[in-house]
Amino acid sequence: MKLKILPTHLRDKKRYLAFQAFSEIPLERDDVISMFTESSGNLYGACGTSQLGLWVVKVWNYPAPEKNMVRGIIRCNREEVDRARAVIPTITNFRGKRVVFQTLGISGTIRAAITNFIKLKASDD
């Protein structure tokens, strides 16, 4: 038996948070995922974290000689945007090194988040 896809009017509505992070060490997508998971678990616990519906959609690396900058997009449930935004500034260190996360903006689609907040060039895709 084939599984049926949930109709669009019954699906949870999503919002996309664009962020940037500066760190002392280079960060990868897996590092960002573990930081968000650990920080939201510390702040809200397992049940609260599951209600947020956090998901790291995409991460772009911008290596510079002095600093390691990462920009990315995370997805969360529409009703939990404020709680998801509260997780971002609580991430302050990773593997004993300092990390600073900032929210760039909130969008309803991935495309709008990329064009308005990430501001990629066509060659960076």
C-alpha positions as CSV (number, residue, x, y, z in Angstrom):
1,M,0.0,0.0,0.0
2,K,1.3,3.4,-1.0
3,L,1.6,6.1,1.7
4,K,-0.6,9.2,1.0
5,I,1.0,12.6,1.2
6,L,-0.7,15.0,3.6
7,P,-2.7,17.7,1.9
8,T,-1.2,21.2,2.0
9,H,-4.0,22.6,4.2
10,L,-3.1,20.1,6.9
11,R,0.6,20.5,6.9
12,D,2.5,22.6,9.4
13,K,3.4,26.1,8.1
14,K,7.1,26.8,8.1
15,R,9.3,29.9,8.4
16,Y,12.9,30.2,7.5
17,L,15.5,32.0,9.7
18,A,18.6,33.3,8.0
19,F,21.6,33.5,10.3
20,Q,25.3,34.2,10.3
21,A,28.0,33.0,12.7
22,F,31.5,34.1,13.4
23,S,33.9,31.6,15.0
24,E,37.5,31.0,15.9
25,I,37.5,27.7,14.1
26,P,36.0,26.7,10.7
27,L,32.4,25.4,11.0
28,E,30.7,22.8,8.9
29,R,27.0,21.9,8.5
30,D,27.2,19.0,11.0
31,D,28.8,21.4,13.6
32,V,25.9,23.9,13.1
33,I,23.4,21.1,13.5
34,S,25.0,19.9,16.7
35,M,25.2,23.4,18.1
36,F,21.5,24.1,17.4
37,T,20.4,20.8,18.8
38,E,22.4,21.1,22.0
39,S,21.4,24.7,22.6
40,S,17.7,24.2,22.1
41,G,17.9,21.0,24.2
42,N,19.5,23.0,27.0
43,L,17.0,25.9,26.7
44,Y,13.7,24.0,26.2
45,G,14.3,20.3,26.8
46,A,13.5,17.4,24.5
47,C,9.7,18.1,24.3
48,G,10.1,21.9,23.7
49,T,12.8,21.2,21.0
50,S,10.5,18.8,19.2
51,Q,7.8,21.5,19.1
52,L,10.1,23.9,17.4
53,G,10.7,21.7,14.4
54,L,14.2,23.0,13.8
55,W,16.0,21.9,10.7
56,V,19.2,23.2,9.1
57,V,18.4,23.7,5.5
58,K,21.6,25.1,4.0
59,V,25.0,26.4,5.3
60,W,27.4,28.5,3.3
61,N,31.1,29.0,4.3
62,Y,32.8,32.3,3.8
63,P,36.5,31.7,4.9
64,A,38.5,34.8,5.6
65,P,42.1,35.1,6.8
66,E,41.2,36.4,10.3
67,K,37.7,35.1,10.9
68,N,35.6,32.1,9.9
69,M,32.1,33.2,8.8
70,V,29.2,31.0,8.1
71,R,25.8,31.9,6.8
72,G,22.8,29.6,6.7
73,I,19.1,29.0,6.8
74,I,17.1,27.0,9.4
75,R,13.5,26.0,9.2
76,C,11.0,26.1,12.1
77,N,7.3,25.9,12.7
78,R,5.5,29.2,12.1
79,E,4.0,29.4,15.6
80,E,7.4,28.8,17.2
81,V,9.4,31.6,15.4
82,D,10.0,33.6,18.6
83,R,11.2,30.5,20.5
84,A,13.4,29.5,17.6
85,R,15.0,32.9,17.5
86,A,15.7,32.7,21.2
87,V,17.9,29.7,20.6
88,I,20.3,31.5,18.3
89,P,22.0,33.9,20.7
90,T,22.4,31.2,23.3
91,I,25.1,29.5,21.2
92,T,28.3,31.0,22.5
93,N,31.0,28.3,22.3
94,F,31.9,25.2,20.3
95,R,34.7,22.8,21.2
96,G,36.1,25.4,23.7
97,K,36.2,28.2,21.1
98,R,34.0,31.3,20.9
99,V,31.2,31.4,18.5
100,V,28.7,34.3,17.8
101,F,25.4,33.7,16.1
102,Q,23.2,36.5,14.7
103,T,19.8,36.4,13.1
104,L,19.7,38.1,9.7
105,G,16.0,37.8,9.1
106,I,12.8,35.7,8.8
107,S,11.2,34.7,5.6
108,G,8.3,32.5,4.3
109,T,10.3,30.9,1.6
110,I,13.8,29.6,1.1
111,R,14.3,31.7,-2.1
112,A,13.3,34.9,-0.3
113,A,15.6,34.2,2.6
114,I,18.5,33.6,0.2
115,T,17.9,36.8,-1.9
116,N,17.1,39.1,0.9
117,F,19.4,38.0,3.7
118,I,22.1,35.7,2.4
119,K,22.6,37.7,-0.8
120,L,24.5,35.1,-2.8
121,K,26.1,35.8,-6.1
122,A,25.0,33.5,-9.0
123,S,28.3,31.7,-8.9
124,D,28.0,30.8,-5.2
125,D,25.0,28.5,-5.6
